[in-house]
Amino acid sequence: MTTPNREEILLDVQGLQKYFPITKGIFRRTVGHVKAVENVSFQVHKGETLGVVGESGCGKTTMGLCIMHLIQPTQGTIRLNTDDGWVEVNARSIRGLRDKMQIVFQDPFSSLNPRMRIRDIVAEPLQAHGMKSRRERYERVEALLQAVGLGSHHMNRFPHEFSGGQRQRIGIARALSLNPSLVVCDEPVSALDVSVQAQVLNLLADLQEEFGLTYLFIAHDLSVVQHISDRVAVMYLGRIVEMGDVDSLFSRPKHPYTEALLSAIPDPDPDVVGEQIILQGDVPSPANPPAGCHFHPRCRYAQERCRRENPELVDVDGQGHLAACHYAQELSLTGVYKGETA
């Protein structure tokens, strides 16, 4: 992990929303919306890794795809700090920003074209952005493959000749081909074995230090996020419910949902038996979210106010630890470190 430059903001997201229409009948009349991402705002500083965690279906991947404009946001403003100043990321500007923001996809098996050789997969962005010389492209590809732990002898092979971890390394090399400043990592290790996960995470950390990268790291494994992140944002049902420094959030959570997620992390000491918080009921449908706080039907601390009022994401300790809970300053929540509570 690099030390983030807190003085400079690279990515600024304000009021991001993504609603998917629900249609019905032969005329495909819109009868509702799936609120996948709802009023999400945050900033990412240069050189840091912001981890985004939450249950499956919470909207974290949709948020990442909206930031990359691989899907069109319904509403909101996304701005990137470039050498030429702040640029709004939209349908008109995104092609000119592709060299500054890239993505590493979750599935290394389906994100690579099986009919292309590795040299052409990694070189494709270079060609698309004006590097006409084939020799220069392949020299750049060779350097990138070496940077991710592969060699020049891999250039002429096809994706099916590689393991899952090697394919993800190729995906990382492709993402770095244009020297981006921001890389969105969409669960880049979730499809890999645990031993390979560690190798890829260490590779990402080394590349961040070498190339001065900024990561938006999306994952559902809290142990992975704790290892690589500087700050963490916790999402629930399309909203950010807590955000803070990784040590503060893991040791002193301020939102009951974060406390429940942390309680599920196994302790490496077999003699330590922690209390796992089992959330009652299922995750509500994003097409029909509960009134008030979206988490209140599953929260063991819920009061009548939680059922009526939607809590704002506010700084609860004056040091940048944000939480969307009416009782964040009153609750004493347990973190993952023994003996430390909020």
VEXRO-328148 format. One record per residue (C-alpha): z, y, x; chain; residue in one letter. Coordinates in Angstrom, 2 decimals, padded with zeros to 5 digits. Example, Ala and Ser with C-alpha at 12.3 -4.5 7.8 and 13.67 -1.06 7.14 Angstrom:
2
<w: 007.80; v: -004.50; u: 012.30; ch: A; aa: A> .
<w: 007.14; v: -001.06; u: 013.67; ch: A; aa: S> .
END
This chain:
342
<w: 000.00; v: 000.00; u: 000.00; ch: A; aa: M> .
<w: -000.91; v: 003.41; u: 001.29; ch: A; aa: T> .
<w: 001.22; v: 006.49; u: 000.81; ch: A; aa: T> .
<w: -000.38; v: 008.41; u: -002.06; ch: A; aa: P> .
<w: -001.26; v: 012.05; u: -001.66; ch: A; aa: N> .
<w: 000.77; v: 013.53; u: -004.49; ch: A; aa: R> .
<w: -000.72; v: 016.99; u: -003.91; ch: A; aa: E> .
<w: -004.19; v: 016.01; u: -005.08; ch: A; aa: E> .
<w: -005.25; v: 014.40; u: -008.34; ch: A; aa: I> .
<w: -008.40; v: 012.28; u: -008.28; ch: A; aa: L> .
<w: -008.66; v: 011.15; u: -011.91; ch: A; aa: L> .
<w: -007.48; v: 013.04; u: -014.99; ch: A; aa: D> .
<w: -007.59; v: 011.30; u: -018.39; ch: A; aa: V> .
<w: -006.55; v: 013.20; u: -021.50; ch: A; aa: Q> .
<w: -006.46; v: 012.00; u: -025.11; ch: A; aa: G> .
<w: -008.64; v: 008.93; u: -024.51; ch: A; aa: L> .
<w: -009.46; v: 006.95; u: -027.66; ch: A; aa: Q> .
<w: -011.70; v: 004.00; u: -028.39; ch: A; aa: K> .
<w: -012.13; v: 002.83; u: -031.97; ch: A; aa: Y> .
<w: -014.37; v: -000.10; u: -032.86; ch: A; aa: F> .
<w: -015.73; v: 000.06; u: -036.43; ch: A; aa: P> .
<w: -015.03; v: -002.76; u: -038.88; ch: A; aa: I> .
<w: -018.08; v: -003.30; u: -041.08; ch: A; aa: T> .
<w: -018.55; v: -005.26; u: -044.27; ch: A; aa: K> .
<w: -021.37; v: -006.28; u: -046.55; ch: A; aa: G> .
<w: -025.12; v: -006.48; u: -046.08; ch: A; aa: I> .
<w: -025.31; v: -002.73; u: -045.49; ch: A; aa: F> .
<w: -022.66; v: -002.92; u: -042.74; ch: A; aa: R> .
<w: -020.48; v: -000.31; u: -044.39; ch: A; aa: R> .
<w: -017.56; v: 000.82; u: -042.22; ch: A; aa: T> .
<w: -014.30; v: -000.14; u: -043.91; ch: A; aa: V> .
<w: -011.89; v: 000.49; u: -041.03; ch: A; aa: G> .
<w: -011.44; v: 000.70; u: -037.27; ch: A; aa: H> .
<w: -009.86; v: -001.37; u: -034.53; ch: A; aa: V> .
<w: -007.84; v: 001.16; u: -032.55; ch: A; aa: K> .
<w: -008.20; v: -000.44; u: -029.13; ch: A; aa: A> .
<w: -007.15; v: 002.66; u: -027.16; ch: A; aa: V> .
<w: -005.25; v: 005.46; u: -028.86; ch: A; aa: E> .
<w: -004.43; v: 008.84; u: -027.34; ch: A; aa: N> .
<w: -003.98; v: 007.71; u: -023.74; ch: A; aa: V> .
<w: -003.35; v: 010.41; u: -021.10; ch: A; aa: S> .
<w: -002.54; v: 009.98; u: -017.41; ch: A; aa: F> .
<w: -003.47; v: 011.11; u: -013.91; ch: A; aa: Q> .
<w: -004.17; v: 009.15; u: -010.74; ch: A; aa: V> .
<w: -003.46; v: 010.72; u: -007.36; ch: A; aa: H> .
<w: -005.70; v: 010.34; u: -004.34; ch: A; aa: K> .
<w: -004.84; v: 007.30; u: -002.24; ch: A; aa: G> .
<w: -002.49; v: 005.65; u: -004.72; ch: A; aa: E> .
<w: -002.66; v: 002.50; u: -006.80; ch: A; aa: T> .
<w: -001.81; v: 002.90; u: -010.48; ch: A; aa: L> .
<w: -001.10; v: -000.47; u: -012.05; ch: A; aa: G> .
<w: -001.73; v: -000.96; u: -015.77; ch: A; aa: V> .
<w: 000.04; v: -003.89; u: -017.47; ch: A; aa: V> .
<w: 000.48; v: -005.25; u: -020.97; ch: A; aa: G> .
<w: -000.14; v: -008.26; u: -023.17; ch: A; aa: E> .
<w: -003.63; v: -009.51; u: -023.85; ch: A; aa: S> .
<w: -005.28; v: -007.26; u: -026.42; ch: A; aa: G> .
<w: -003.22; v: -004.17; u: -025.57; ch: A; aa: C> .
<w: -006.35; v: -002.20; u: -024.62; ch: A; aa: G> .
<w: -006.01; v: -002.01; u: -020.85; ch: A; aa: K> .
<w: -009.45; v: -003.46; u: -020.06; ch: A; aa: T> .
<w: -011.09; v: -001.35; u: -022.79; ch: A; aa: T> .
<w: -009.48; v: 001.70; u: -021.23; ch: A; aa: M> .
<w: -010.92; v: 000.81; u: -017.83; ch: A; aa: G> .
<w: -014.39; v: 000.27; u: -019.26; ch: A; aa: L> .
<w: -014.20; v: 003.64; u: -021.04; ch: A; aa: C> .
<w: -013.25; v: 005.38; u: -017.81; ch: A; aa: I> .
<w: -016.29; v: 003.80; u: -016.13; ch: A; aa: M> .
<w: -018.40; v: 004.63; u: -019.21; ch: A; aa: H> .
<w: -019.50; v: 001.03; u: -019.48; ch: A; aa: L> .
<w: -018.53; v: 001.53; u: -023.10; ch: A; aa: I> .
<w: -018.64; v: 004.93; u: -024.77; ch: A; aa: Q> .
<w: -015.20; v: 006.44; u: -025.59; ch: A; aa: P> .
<w: -014.65; v: 007.60; u: -029.16; ch: A; aa: T> .
<w: -012.76; v: 010.69; u: -028.04; ch: A; aa: Q> .
<w: -011.03; v: 012.18; u: -025.04; ch: A; aa: G> .
<w: -011.72; v: 013.82; u: -021.70; ch: A; aa: T> .
<w: -012.18; v: 012.02; u: -018.38; ch: A; aa: I> .
<w: -012.49; v: 014.15; u: -015.24; ch: A; aa: R> .
<w: -013.05; v: 013.13; u: -011.62; ch: A; aa: L> .
<w: -012.18; v: 015.29; u: -008.63; ch: A; aa: N> .
<w: -015.25; v: 015.25; u: -006.34; ch: A; aa: T> .
<w: -016.30; v: 017.15; u: -003.21; ch: A; aa: D> .
<w: -018.05; v: 019.59; u: -005.53; ch: A; aa: D> .
<w: -014.98; v: 020.13; u: -007.70; ch: A; aa: G> .
<w: -013.93; v: 018.66; u: -011.03; ch: A; aa: W> .
<w: -016.68; v: 016.85; u: -012.93; ch: A; aa: V> .
<w: -016.33; v: 015.57; u: -016.50; ch: A; aa: E> .
<w: -017.30; v: 011.93; u: -016.78; ch: A; aa: V> .
<w: -019.65; v: 011.54; u: -019.74; ch: A; aa: N> .
<w: -022.96; v: 009.94; u: -020.67; ch: A; aa: A> .
<w: -024.93; v: 012.68; u: -018.90; ch: A; aa: R> .
<w: -023.00; v: 012.76; u: -015.63; ch: A; aa: S> .
<w: -022.06; v: 009.12; u: -015.14; ch: A; aa: I> .
<w: -025.15; v: 008.04; u: -013.20; ch: A; aa: R> .
<w: -024.55; v: 010.76; u: -010.62; ch: A; aa: G> .
<w: -020.92; v: 009.60; u: -010.33; ch: A; aa: L> .
<w: -021.59; v: 005.89; u: -009.84; ch: A; aa: R> .
<w: -021.33; v: 006.28; u: -006.09; ch: A; aa: D> .
<w: -017.86; v: 007.80; u: -006.53; ch: A; aa: K> .
<w: -016.37; v: 005.32; u: -009.01; ch: A; aa: M> .
<w: -016.92; v: 001.58; u: -009.10; ch: A; aa: Q> .
<w: -015.42; v: -001.47; u: -010.79; ch: A; aa: I> .
<w: -014.40; v: -004.98; u: -009.73; ch: A; aa: V> .
<w: -014.71; v: -007.30; u: -012.72; ch: A; aa: F> .
<w: -012.27; v: -009.97; u: -013.79; ch: A; aa: Q> .
<w: -014.52; v: -013.02; u: -013.70; ch: A; aa: D> .
<w: -016.15; v: -013.63; u: -010.30; ch: A; aa: P> .
<w: -018.25; v: -016.41; u: -011.81; ch: A; aa: F> .
<w: -020.10; v: -014.32; u: -014.39; ch: A; aa: S> .
<w: -020.19; v: -010.93; u: -012.64; ch: A; aa: S> .
<w: -022.73; v: -012.08; u: -010.01; ch: A; aa: L> .
<w: -026.37; v: -012.80; u: -010.82; ch: A; aa: N> .
<w: -026.84; v: -016.53; u: -010.09; ch: A; aa: P> .
<w: -030.54; v: -016.02; u: -009.27; ch: A; aa: R> .
<w: -029.99; v: -013.42; u: -006.55; ch: A; aa: M> .
<w: -029.00; v: -013.97; u: -002.96; ch: A; aa: R> .
<w: -025.77; v: -012.36; u: -001.81; ch: A; aa: I> .
<w: -027.59; v: -009.87; u: 000.41; ch: A; aa: R> .
<w: -029.54; v: -008.57; u: -002.59; ch: A; aa: D> .
<w: -026.50; v: -008.49; u: -004.89; ch: A; aa: I> .
<w: -024.55; v: -006.29; u: -002.50; ch: A; aa: V> .
<w: -027.62; v: -004.22; u: -001.55; ch: A; aa: A> .
<w: -028.71; v: -003.53; u: -005.13; ch: A; aa: E> .
<w: -026.50; v: -000.41; u: -005.59; ch: A; aa: P> .
<w: -027.75; v: 000.94; u: -002.27; ch: A; aa: L> .
<w: -031.37; v: 000.59; u: -003.36; ch: A; aa: Q> .
<w: -030.65; v: 002.10; u: -006.77; ch: A; aa: A> .
<w: -029.11; v: 005.16; u: -005.10; ch: A; aa: H> .
<w: -031.98; v: 005.90; u: -002.75; ch: A; aa: G> .
<w: -031.58; v: 003.83; u: 000.42; ch: A; aa: M> .
<w: -035.23; v: 002.86; u: 000.89; ch: A; aa: K> .
<w: -035.03; v: 001.04; u: 004.22; ch: A; aa: S> .
<w: -034.44; v: -002.68; u: 003.77; ch: A; aa: R> .
<w: -033.17; v: -002.97; u: 007.33; ch: A; aa: R> .
<w: -030.55; v: -000.26; u: 006.74; ch: A; aa: E> .
<w: -029.49; v: -001.89; u: 003.47; ch: A; aa: R> .
<w: -029.00; v: -005.29; u: 005.07; ch: A; aa: Y> .
<w: -027.11; v: -003.79; u: 008.00; ch: A; aa: E> .
<w: -024.79; v: -002.15; u: 005.50; ch: A; aa: R> .
<w: -024.43; v: -005.44; u: 003.60; ch: A; aa: V> .
<w: -023.54; v: -007.29; u: 006.79; ch: A; aa: E> .
<w: -020.85; v: -004.72; u: 007.62; ch: A; aa: A> .
<w: -019.42; v: -004.93; u: 004.09; ch: A; aa: L> .
<w: -019.30; v: -008.72; u: 004.12; ch: A; aa: L> .
<w: -017.44; v: -008.64; u: 007.41; ch: A; aa: Q> .
<w: -015.01; v: -006.09; u: 005.95; ch: A; aa: A> .
<w: -014.12; v: -008.47; u: 003.10; ch: A; aa: V> .
<w: -013.73; v: -011.51; u: 005.35; ch: A; aa: G> .
<w: -017.20; v: -013.05; u: 005.09; ch: A; aa: L> .
<w: -020.00; v: -013.23; u: 007.66; ch: A; aa: G> .
<w: -023.69; v: -012.55; u: 008.13; ch: A; aa: S> .
<w: -024.42; v: -016.26; u: 007.68; ch: A; aa: H> .
<w: -023.41; v: -015.87; u: 004.02; ch: A; aa: H> .
<w: -026.09; v: -013.30; u: 003.24; ch: A; aa: M> .
<w: -028.87; v: -015.72; u: 002.28; ch: A; aa: N> .
<w: -026.75; v: -017.93; u: 000.05; ch: A; aa: R> .
<w: -026.53; v: -017.91; u: -003.74; ch: A; aa: F> .
<w: -023.31; v: -017.34; u: -005.75; ch: A; aa: P> .
<w: -022.94; v: -021.01; u: -006.73; ch: A; aa: H> .
<w: -022.41; v: -021.88; u: -003.06; ch: A; aa: E> .
<w: -019.11; v: -019.97; u: -002.92; ch: A; aa: F> .
<w: -015.58; v: -020.55; u: -004.17; ch: A; aa: S> .
<w: -013.94; v: -018.27; u: -006.72; ch: A; aa: G> .
<w: -012.07; v: -016.31; u: -004.06; ch: A; aa: G> .
<w: -015.23; v: -015.85; u: -002.00; ch: A; aa: Q> .
<w: -017.15; v: -014.66; u: -005.06; ch: A; aa: R> .
<w: -014.49; v: -012.08; u: -005.76; ch: A; aa: Q> .
<w: -014.79; v: -010.89; u: -002.16; ch: A; aa: R> .
<w: -018.52; v: -010.46; u: -002.76; ch: A; aa: I> .
<w: -017.77; v: -008.47; u: -005.91; ch: A; aa: G> .
<w: -015.44; v: -006.25; u: -003.90; ch: A; aa: I> .
<w: -018.11; v: -005.75; u: -001.22; ch: A; aa: A> .
<w: -020.59; v: -004.72; u: -003.90; ch: A; aa: R> .
<w: -018.10; v: -002.23; u: -005.36; ch: A; aa: A> .
<w: -017.55; v: -000.68; u: -001.92; ch: A; aa: L> .
<w: -021.23; v: -000.45; u: -001.00; ch: A; aa: S> .
<w: -021.54; v: 003.21; u: -002.08; ch: A; aa: L> .
<w: -018.27; v: 004.39; u: -000.51; ch: A; aa: N> .
<w: -016.52; v: 005.18; u: -003.81; ch: A; aa: P> .
<w: -013.29; v: 007.15; u: -003.98; ch: A; aa: S> .
<w: -012.05; v: 005.38; u: -007.16; ch: A; aa: L> .
<w: -012.19; v: 001.63; u: -007.81; ch: A; aa: V> .
<w: -011.19; v: 000.19; u: -011.19; ch: A; aa: V> .
<w: -009.91; v: -003.35; u: -010.60; ch: A; aa: C> .
<w: -010.06; v: -005.20; u: -013.93; ch: A; aa: D> .
<w: -007.71; v: -008.16; u: -013.44; ch: A; aa: E> .
<w: -009.44; v: -009.06; u: -010.16; ch: A; aa: P> .
<w: -007.18; v: -012.01; u: -009.32; ch: A; aa: V> .
<w: -006.30; v: -013.50; u: -012.73; ch: A; aa: S> .
<w: -009.07; v: -016.13; u: -012.53; ch: A; aa: A> .
<w: -008.03; v: -017.27; u: -009.03; ch: A; aa: L> .
<w: -005.51; v: -019.77; u: -007.70; ch: A; aa: D> .
<w: -002.17; v: -018.34; u: -006.62; ch: A; aa: V> .
<w: -002.81; v: -018.84; u: -002.90; ch: A; aa: S> .
<w: -006.20; v: -017.13; u: -003.20; ch: A; aa: V> .
<w: -004.65; v: -014.32; u: -005.26; ch: A; aa: Q> .
<w: -002.44; v: -013.39; u: -002.31; ch: A; aa: A> .
<w: -005.45; v: -013.30; u: 000.03; ch: A; aa: Q> .
<w: -007.44; v: -011.02; u: -002.29; ch: A; aa: V> .
<w: -004.47; v: -008.71; u: -002.90; ch: A; aa: L> .
<w: -003.88; v: -008.35; u: 000.84; ch: A; aa: N> .
<w: -007.60; v: -007.69; u: 001.29; ch: A; aa: L> .
<w: -007.51; v: -004.92; u: -001.35; ch: A; aa: L> .
<w: -004.51; v: -003.33; u: 000.37; ch: A; aa: A> .
<w: -006.24; v: -003.46; u: 003.77; ch: A; aa: D> .
<w: -009.46; v: -001.99; u: 002.36; ch: A; aa: L> .
<w: -007.53; v: 000.79; u: 000.65; ch: A; aa: Q> .
<w: -006.01; v: 001.82; u: 003.96; ch: A; aa: E> .
<w: -009.30; v: 001.47; u: 005.86; ch: A; aa: E> .
<w: -011.52; v: 003.35; u: 003.41; ch: A; aa: F> .
<w: -009.00; v: 005.68; u: 001.75; ch: A; aa: G> .
<w: -009.52; v: 004.15; u: -001.68; ch: A; aa: L> .
<w: -007.75; v: 004.91; u: -004.94; ch: A; aa: T> .
<w: -007.19; v: 002.00; u: -007.32; ch: A; aa: Y> .
<w: -006.69; v: 001.72; u: -011.05; ch: A; aa: L> .
<w: -005.37; v: -001.84; u: -011.03; ch: A; aa: F> .
<w: -005.40; v: -003.59; u: -014.41; ch: A; aa: I> .
<w: -003.42; v: -006.83; u: -014.71; ch: A; aa: A> .
<w: -001.08; v: -008.81; u: -016.92; ch: A; aa: H> .
<w: 000.91; v: -010.39; u: -014.08; ch: A; aa: D> .
<w: 003.87; v: -008.13; u: -013.34; ch: A; aa: L> .
<w: 004.55; v: -009.78; u: -009.98; ch: A; aa: S> .
<w: 001.03; v: -008.90; u: -008.84; ch: A; aa: V> .
<w: 001.39; v: -005.34; u: -010.08; ch: A; aa: V> .
<w: 004.74; v: -004.93; u: -008.34; ch: A; aa: Q> .
<w: 003.21; v: -006.08; u: -005.06; ch: A; aa: H> .
<w: 000.23; v: -003.73; u: -004.96; ch: A; aa: I> .
<w: 001.08; v: -000.68; u: -007.08; ch: A; aa: S> .
<w: 002.64; v: 002.70; u: -006.31; ch: A; aa: D> .
<w: 003.09; v: 003.57; u: -009.99; ch: A; aa: R> .
<w: 002.87; v: 001.45; u: -013.14; ch: A; aa: V> .
<w: 001.76; v: 002.24; u: -016.69; ch: A; aa: A> .
<w: 002.81; v: -000.18; u: -019.45; ch: A; aa: V> .
<w: 000.53; v: -000.42; u: -022.49; ch: A; aa: M> .
<w: 001.32; v: -001.74; u: -025.94; ch: A; aa: Y> .
<w: -001.14; v: -001.79; u: -028.83; ch: A; aa: L> .
<w: -003.48; v: 000.78; u: -027.32; ch: A; aa: G> .
<w: -000.84; v: 003.23; u: -026.14; ch: A; aa: R> .
<w: 001.02; v: 003.86; u: -022.89; ch: A; aa: I> .
<w: 004.71; v: 003.32; u: -023.68; ch: A; aa: V> .
<w: 006.14; v: 003.75; u: -020.19; ch: A; aa: E> .
<w: 004.97; v: 005.01; u: -016.80; ch: A; aa: M> .
<w: 006.77; v: 005.55; u: -013.55; ch: A; aa: G> .
<w: 007.25; v: 004.74; u: -009.90; ch: A; aa: D> .
<w: 007.09; v: 000.98; u: -009.35; ch: A; aa: V> .
<w: 010.66; v: 000.67; u: -008.01; ch: A; aa: D> .
<w: 012.12; v: 002.85; u: -010.74; ch: A; aa: S> .
<w: 010.25; v: 001.09; u: -013.54; ch: A; aa: L> .
<w: 011.10; v: -002.42; u: -012.36; ch: A; aa: F> .
<w: 014.77; v: -001.74; u: -011.67; ch: A; aa: S> .
<w: 015.50; v: 000.82; u: -014.41; ch: A; aa: R> .
<w: 013.13; v: 000.34; u: -017.36; ch: A; aa: P> .
<w: 013.33; v: 002.92; u: -020.13; ch: A; aa: K> .
<w: 011.38; v: 001.17; u: -022.89; ch: A; aa: H> .
<w: 012.48; v: -002.06; u: -024.65; ch: A; aa: P> .
<w: 008.99; v: -003.54; u: -024.33; ch: A; aa: Y> .
<w: 009.08; v: -003.10; u: -020.55; ch: A; aa: T> .
<w: 012.51; v: -004.75; u: -020.46; ch: A; aa: E> .
<w: 011.12; v: -007.75; u: -022.35; ch: A; aa: A> .
<w: 008.15; v: -008.06; u: -019.98; ch: A; aa: L> .
<w: 010.39; v: -007.88; u: -016.93; ch: A; aa: L> .
<w: 012.72; v: -010.55; u: -018.30; ch: A; aa: S> .
<w: 009.81; v: -013.02; u: -018.23; ch: A; aa: A> .
<w: 009.40; v: -012.74; u: -014.44; ch: A; aa: I> .
<w: 010.85; v: -015.93; u: -012.89; ch: A; aa: P> .
<w: 013.51; v: -015.47; u: -010.20; ch: A; aa: D> .
<w: 012.62; v: -017.22; u: -006.92; ch: A; aa: P> .
<w: 016.27; v: -018.29; u: -006.55; ch: A; aa: D> .
<w: 016.63; v: -021.58; u: -008.51; ch: A; aa: P> .
<w: 020.37; v: -020.97; u: -008.94; ch: A; aa: D> .
<w: 019.78; v: -017.73; u: -010.83; ch: A; aa: V> .
<w: 019.23; v: -018.21; u: -014.54; ch: A; aa: V> .
<w: 018.27; v: -014.95; u: -016.19; ch: A; aa: G> .
<w: 018.16; v: -014.14; u: -019.88; ch: A; aa: E> .
<w: 014.59; v: -014.03; u: -021.13; ch: A; aa: Q> .
<w: 014.03; v: -011.71; u: -024.06; ch: A; aa: I> .
<w: 011.92; v: -013.46; u: -026.66; ch: A; aa: I> .
<w: 010.07; v: -010.93; u: -028.77; ch: A; aa: L> .
<w: 010.07; v: -011.79; u: -032.45; ch: A; aa: Q> .
<w: 006.83; v: -012.04; u: -034.41; ch: A; aa: G> .
<w: 003.27; v: -011.52; u: -033.26; ch: A; aa: D> .
<w: 001.54; v: -008.48; u: -031.83; ch: A; aa: V> .
<w: 000.45; v: -006.34; u: -034.82; ch: A; aa: P> .
<w: -003.23; v: -005.92; u: -035.48; ch: A; aa: S> .
<w: -004.77; v: -002.82; u: -033.84; ch: A; aa: P> .
<w: -006.79; v: -002.48; u: -037.05; ch: A; aa: A> .
<w: -003.59; v: -001.91; u: -039.01; ch: A; aa: N> .
<w: -000.81; v: -000.79; u: -036.62; ch: A; aa: P> .
<w: 002.73; v: -000.24; u: -037.92; ch: A; aa: P> .
<w: 003.88; v: 003.24; u: -038.90; ch: A; aa: A> .
<w: 006.16; v: 005.12; u: -036.53; ch: A; aa: G> .
<w: 006.72; v: 003.39; u: -033.21; ch: A; aa: C> .
<w: 004.18; v: 000.57; u: -032.94; ch: A; aa: H> .
<w: 006.78; v: -001.63; u: -031.23; ch: A; aa: F> .
<w: 009.55; v: -001.29; u: -033.82; ch: A; aa: H> .
<w: 008.83; v: -004.55; u: -035.75; ch: A; aa: P> .
<w: 009.58; v: -006.54; u: -032.56; ch: A; aa: R> .
<w: 012.25; v: -004.29; u: -031.01; ch: A; aa: C> .
<w: 015.87; v: -005.44; u: -031.11; ch: A; aa: R> .
<w: 017.06; v: -001.82; u: -030.73; ch: A; aa: Y> .
<w: 014.96; v: -000.38; u: -033.58; ch: A; aa: A> .
<w: 016.56; v: 002.17; u: -035.91; ch: A; aa: Q> .
<w: 015.33; v: 003.80; u: -039.11; ch: A; aa: E> .
<w: 013.87; v: 006.70; u: -037.13; ch: A; aa: R> .
<w: 011.65; v: 004.28; u: -035.22; ch: A; aa: C> .
<w: 010.04; v: 003.15; u: -038.46; ch: A; aa: R> .
<w: 009.19; v: 006.71; u: -039.50; ch: A; aa: R> .
<w: 008.43; v: 008.73; u: -036.35; ch: A; aa: E> .
<w: 006.00; v: 008.02; u: -033.55; ch: A; aa: N> .
<w: 007.79; v: 008.76; u: -030.23; ch: A; aa: P> .
<w: 006.03; v: 010.97; u: -027.67; ch: A; aa: E> .
<w: 005.58; v: 009.96; u: -024.05; ch: A; aa: L> .
<w: 008.09; v: 012.23; u: -022.28; ch: A; aa: V> .
<w: 009.81; v: 012.50; u: -018.91; ch: A; aa: D> .
<w: 013.24; v: 010.93; u: -019.44; ch: A; aa: V> .
<w: 014.81; v: 011.51; u: -016.02; ch: A; aa: D> .
<w: 013.13; v: 014.67; u: -014.75; ch: A; aa: G> .
<w: 011.48; v: 012.72; u: -011.91; ch: A; aa: Q> .
<w: 008.26; v: 011.61; u: -013.54; ch: A; aa: G> .
<w: 009.55; v: 008.46; u: -015.28; ch: A; aa: H> .
<w: 007.88; v: 008.64; u: -018.70; ch: A; aa: L> .
<w: 008.77; v: 006.63; u: -021.80; ch: A; aa: A> .
<w: 007.74; v: 006.69; u: -025.46; ch: A; aa: A> .
<w: 011.06; v: 005.73; u: -027.04; ch: A; aa: C> .
<w: 013.39; v: 007.79; u: -029.22; ch: A; aa: H> .
<w: 016.43; v: 006.24; u: -027.50; ch: A; aa: Y> .
<w: 015.19; v: 005.98; u: -023.90; ch: A; aa: A> .
<w: 018.09; v: 008.05; u: -022.56; ch: A; aa: Q> .
<w: 020.72; v: 006.20; u: -024.58; ch: A; aa: E> .
<w: 019.77; v: 002.55; u: -024.05; ch: A; aa: L> .
<w: 021.03; v: 000.56; u: -021.08; ch: A; aa: S> .
<w: 018.12; v: -001.73; u: -020.24; ch: A; aa: L> .
<w: 018.08; v: -004.49; u: -017.64; ch: A; aa: T> .
<w: 015.56; v: -004.50; u: -014.79; ch: A; aa: G> .
<w: 014.47; v: -007.32; u: -012.53; ch: A; aa: V> .
<w: 016.82; v: -006.57; u: -009.66; ch: A; aa: Y> .
<w: 020.22; v: -008.23; u: -009.96; ch: A; aa: K> .
<w: 023.03; v: -005.87; u: -010.76; ch: A; aa: G> .
<w: 020.78; v: -002.90; u: -011.50; ch: A; aa: E> .
<w: 020.49; v: -001.50; u: -014.99; ch: A; aa: T> .
<w: 019.28; v: 001.74; u: -016.49; ch: A; aa: A> .
END
